Amino acid sequence: MTRPEKKSDRLKSAAIVKLKYQLLTGGLDDGFREIFAGVCRDLDLDEAEVDSYLERNRHELEKLCGRD
């Protein structure tokens, strides 16, 4: 899988991963946090940036995750 080039695309991808996990499990466990740190490194993102993007775009992202 190739890394999205635009930062906005990388933020969206990481936010979807985090939100989908939260929706499925009801929270974020240590195992997820460790894996997600690697996702952020691979996408050259800071988790705080992802969290900010997620909050600004939550409604759209929830729709993409199948939650209306």
Secondary structure per residue as TSV (DSSP state, phi and psi in degrees):
chain	resnum	aa	ss	phi	psi
A	1	M	-	360.0	131.3
A	2	T	-	-89.0	149.5
A	3	R	-	-76.8	131.5
A	4	P	-	-58.7	138.5
A	5	E	S	-78.2	-41.4
A	6	K	S	-76.9	136.9
A	7	K	H	-59.6	-38.4
A	8	S	H	-62.1	-35.5
A	9	D	H	-69.6	-38.6
A	10	R	H	-66.3	-41.7
A	11	L	H	-61.8	-44.3
A	12	K	H	-61.7	-44.7
A	13	S	H	-61.1	-47.7
A	14	A	H	-65.9	-39.1
A	15	A	H	-64.6	-38.3
A	16	I	H	-64.3	-43.4
A	17	V	H	-58.1	-48.5
A	18	K	H	-66.7	-46.2
A	19	L	H	-65.3	-43.5
A	20	K	H	-60.5	-42.6
A	21	Y	H	-62.9	-44.0
A	22	Q	H	-60.4	-42.8
A	23	L	H	-66.3	-37.2
A	24	L	H	-76.0	-35.1
A	25	T	H	-110.3	-15.9
A	26	G	S	84.2	5.2
A	27	G	S	-179.9	-173.2
A	28	L	-	-122.9	115.3
A	29	D	-	-93.3	173.3
A	30	D	H	-60.7	-38.1
A	31	G	H	-61.9	-44.0
A	32	F	H	-63.8	-44.3
A	33	R	H	-58.4	-39.2
A	34	E	H	-66.5	-45.6
A	35	I	H	-65.6	-42.4
A	36	F	H	-65.2	-33.0
A	37	A	H	-60.0	-39.0
A	38	G	H	-67.6	-38.4
A	39	V	H	-59.7	-46.5
A	40	C	H	-62.5	-42.1
A	41	R	H	-60.7	-46.9
A	42	D	H	-61.8	-33.5
A	43	L	T	-93.1	3.1
A	44	D	T	56.9	50.6
A	45	L	-	-128.4	157.9
A	46	D	-	-100.9	139.0
A	47	E	H	-59.5	-32.6
A	48	A	H	-63.3	-36.5
A	49	E	H	-63.6	-41.9
A	50	V	H	-64.0	-44.9
A	51	D	H	-60.7	-42.2
A	52	S	H	-63.9	-44.9
A	53	Y	H	-61.3	-43.3
A	54	L	H	-60.3	-45.2
A	55	E	H	-66.5	-39.8
A	56	R	H	-68.6	-27.3
A	57	N	T	-121.9	22.0
A	58	R	H	-54.0	-46.4
A	59	H	H	-60.0	-48.4
A	60	E	H	-62.1	-43.1
A	61	L	H	-67.8	-37.5
A	62	E	H	-63.3	-38.3
A	63	K	H	-61.8	-43.7
A	64	L	H	-64.2	-28.3
A	65	C	T	-87.1	4.5
A	66	G	T	86.3	19.1
A	67	R	-	-120.1	120.2
A	68	D	-	-97.4	360.0
